[in-house]
Amino acid sequence: MSLHLSNVILHQLSKNNNDELTVNFRAQSLDNDTSTENLVSELHRVFNAKAGKGFGSFKSDSDFQNWLQEMRQSQRSFYDFSQISAQRLKDELSKYPFADEGILVMAEYQSLATEYLLIGILPLNQSLKVTEGLDISATDYLDINKMDIVARVDLSSFETDKESNRYLTYIKGRVGRKVSDFFLDFLQAEVGLDAKVQNKVLMQAV
């Protein structure tokens, strides 16, 4: 896959002893190397393959949109953008009973001719591994295939056609959890084009 990585960072969402959600901020962005490129390539591939996507756009008073524009115009660093976004995400997620722990990933990259910003929470699971001394130890791994709290901004469309109502794509998530509602609140976005509704209208017109 032809992918050019600009920025990527991980922060951790976890619960403290009082069962309150907290953010463990990474000290700096990750290096752009083979490992991070492979991570973002896999995130991009899995996101594209996910069914049940919704489309939307930012509200005119969206703070997230303003922070994103400042970052893109070099008025705010990517690291600062990731921190303030992570804090807002934590505050919004804490309102819901499904406040999941996990690894928050934010990646700014280009695939083919389109620039993207992907932001999502990746489940952190535990498995076993065999050491060189043939002992068994636990290891954590990211379960990318099971990510369902994730959204992606088509930065190219966002910056060239702000009247579009589908430059923001998100996974609608598991039934009954209203993940899409929570993520739209976090991004301060509103639902845009609904492909099923549009197709139904077109069929009725025909």
C-alpha positions as CSV (number, residue, x, y, z in Angstrom):
1,M,0.0,0.0,0.0
2,S,1.2,3.5,-0.9
3,L,1.1,5.3,2.5
4,H,3.0,8.3,3.7
5,L,2.9,8.8,7.5
6,S,3.1,12.4,8.9
7,N,2.3,11.9,12.5
8,V,1.2,9.1,14.8
9,I,0.8,8.9,18.6
10,L,-0.6,6.6,21.2
11,H,-2.2,7.6,24.6
12,Q,-3.7,5.2,27.1
13,L,-7.2,5.3,28.5
14,S,-7.4,3.4,31.8
15,K,-9.4,3.4,35.1
16,N,-7.9,4.3,38.4
17,N,-8.7,2.8,41.8
18,N,-11.9,4.8,42.0
19,D,-13.0,3.4,38.6
20,E,-12.6,6.8,37.0
21,L,-11.3,7.0,33.5
22,T,-7.9,8.7,33.2
23,V,-5.5,9.4,30.3
24,N,-1.8,8.3,30.4
25,F,-0.2,10.7,27.9
26,R,2.8,9.5,25.8
27,A,5.7,11.9,26.2
28,Q,6.1,12.5,22.5
29,S,4.9,11.3,19.1
30,L,6.1,8.0,17.8
31,D,8.9,7.9,15.3
32,N,7.9,7.4,11.7
33,D,9.5,4.1,11.0
34,T,8.6,0.7,9.6
35,S,6.7,-0.4,12.7
36,T,4.5,2.7,12.8
37,E,3.9,2.7,9.1
38,N,2.8,-1.0,9.3
39,L,0.5,-0.1,12.2
40,V,-1.2,2.8,10.3
41,S,-1.4,0.7,7.1
42,E,-3.2,-2.0,9.1
43,L,-5.5,0.5,10.7
44,H,-6.3,2.0,7.3
45,R,-7.0,-1.4,5.8
46,V,-9.2,-2.6,8.7
47,F,-11.2,0.6,8.7
48,N,-11.9,0.4,5.0
49,A,-13.1,-3.2,5.4
50,K,-15.4,-2.4,8.3
51,A,-19.1,-2.5,7.5
52,G,-21.8,-0.2,9.0
53,K,-20.1,3.2,8.5
54,G,-21.8,6.5,9.0
55,F,-20.9,9.9,7.5
56,G,-20.9,13.3,8.9
57,S,-19.3,16.8,9.2
58,F,-18.2,19.1,11.9
59,K,-20.7,21.6,13.5
60,S,-19.8,25.2,12.9
61,D,-18.9,25.6,16.6
62,S,-16.8,22.5,16.9
63,D,-13.7,22.9,19.1
64,F,-12.2,19.8,17.6
65,Q,-12.5,21.3,14.1
66,N,-10.8,24.4,15.3
67,W,-8.0,22.5,16.9
68,L,-7.6,20.4,13.8
69,Q,-7.4,23.5,11.6
70,E,-4.8,25.0,13.9
71,M,-2.7,21.9,13.7
72,R,-3.0,21.7,9.9
73,Q,-1.9,25.4,9.7
74,S,1.1,24.8,12.0
75,Q,-0.4,27.0,14.7
76,R,-0.6,24.0,17.1
77,S,1.7,21.0,17.2
78,F,0.4,17.6,16.5
79,Y,1.4,16.5,20.0
80,D,-0.6,19.4,21.6
81,F,-3.5,18.6,19.3
82,S,-3.4,15.0,20.4
83,Q,-3.3,15.9,24.1
84,I,-6.2,18.3,24.1
85,S,-8.3,15.9,21.9
86,A,-7.5,13.0,24.3
87,Q,-8.6,15.0,27.3
88,R,-11.9,15.9,25.6
89,L,-12.4,12.3,24.5
90,K,-11.9,11.1,28.1
91,D,-14.3,13.7,29.4
92,E,-17.0,12.7,26.9
93,L,-16.5,9.0,27.2
94,S,-16.7,9.2,31.0
95,K,-20.4,10.2,30.6
96,Y,-21.3,6.8,29.3
97,P,-21.6,3.4,31.1
98,F,-19.4,1.8,28.4
99,A,-16.3,3.8,29.2
100,D,-13.8,1.4,27.7
101,E,-10.1,1.2,28.6
102,G,-7.8,1.0,25.6
103,I,-5.1,2.6,23.5
104,L,-6.0,5.9,21.9
105,V,-4.4,6.2,18.5
106,M,-4.2,9.3,16.4
107,A,-2.6,9.2,12.9
108,E,-2.2,11.8,10.2
109,Y,-1.2,10.2,7.0
110,Q,-1.6,10.2,3.2
111,S,-2.8,7.2,1.2
112,L,-2.6,7.5,-2.5
113,A,-3.6,11.1,-3.2
114,T,-5.8,11.6,-0.1
115,E,-4.8,12.9,3.3
116,Y,-6.5,11.5,6.4
117,L,-6.7,11.9,10.2
118,L,-7.7,8.6,11.9
119,I,-8.6,8.6,15.6
120,G,-9.8,5.6,17.5
121,I,-9.6,3.5,20.7
122,L,-7.9,0.1,20.2
123,P,-8.7,-2.8,22.5
124,L,-5.7,-3.9,24.5
125,N,-5.7,-7.6,25.1
126,Q,-3.4,-10.1,26.8
127,S,-1.8,-13.2,25.4
128,L,1.0,-15.6,26.3
129,K,4.4,-15.9,24.7
130,V,7.4,-18.2,25.1
131,T,10.6,-16.6,26.1
132,E,14.1,-17.5,24.8
133,G,14.5,-19.6,28.0
134,L,11.3,-21.4,27.1
135,D,9.4,-19.8,30.0
136,I,5.8,-18.6,29.6
137,S,5.1,-14.9,30.1
138,A,2.2,-12.5,29.4
139,T,2.3,-10.0,26.6
140,D,-0.2,-7.2,25.6
141,Y,-1.3,-6.8,22.0
142,L,-3.5,-4.4,20.1
143,D,-6.7,-6.1,18.7
144,I,-7.0,-3.9,15.6
145,N,-9.6,-6.1,14.0
146,K,-12.0,-5.5,16.8
147,M,-11.8,-1.7,16.9
148,D,-15.3,-0.1,16.8
149,I,-14.7,3.3,18.4
150,V,-13.0,5.0,15.5
151,A,-13.5,7.8,13.0
152,R,-11.5,9.1,10.0
153,V,-11.4,12.6,8.6
154,D,-10.8,13.0,4.9
155,L,-8.5,16.0,5.3
156,S,-8.3,16.6,1.5
157,S,-12.1,16.9,1.2
158,F,-12.4,18.8,4.5
159,E,-10.0,21.5,3.4
160,T,-11.3,21.8,-0.2
161,D,-15.0,21.3,0.3
162,K,-16.2,22.3,3.7
163,E,-19.8,22.2,2.5
164,S,-19.5,18.5,2.1
165,N,-21.5,16.4,4.7
166,R,-19.4,13.2,4.3
167,Y,-15.7,14.1,4.9
168,L,-16.0,12.5,8.3
169,T,-16.5,8.7,8.4
170,Y,-17.1,6.7,11.6
171,I,-18.0,3.2,12.6
172,K,-21.5,3.0,14.0
173,G,-20.5,0.4,16.5
174,R,-22.1,-2.3,18.5
175,V,-25.9,-2.5,18.7
176,G,-27.3,-0.8,21.8
177,R,-24.1,1.1,22.8
178,K,-24.7,4.3,20.8
179,V,-21.0,4.5,20.0
180,S,-21.7,6.7,17.1
181,D,-23.6,9.2,19.2
182,F,-20.8,9.4,21.7
183,F,-18.1,9.8,19.0
184,L,-20.1,12.5,17.2
185,D,-20.4,14.3,20.6
186,F,-16.7,14.1,21.1
187,L,-15.9,15.4,17.6
188,Q,-18.8,18.0,17.8
189,A,-20.1,16.7,14.5
190,E,-23.5,15.9,13.0
191,V,-24.7,13.1,10.8
192,G,-24.4,13.7,7.1
193,L,-25.1,11.5,4.2
194,D,-26.9,8.3,5.0
195,A,-26.3,5.9,2.1
196,K,-29.2,3.7,2.8
197,V,-31.7,6.6,3.1
198,Q,-30.3,8.2,-0.1
199,N,-30.7,4.9,-2.0
200,K,-34.2,4.5,-0.7
201,V,-35.1,8.0,-1.9
202,L,-33.5,7.4,-5.2
203,M,-35.5,4.1,-5.6
204,Q,-38.8,5.9,-4.7
205,A,-37.9,8.6,-7.3
206,V,-37.5,6.0,-9.9
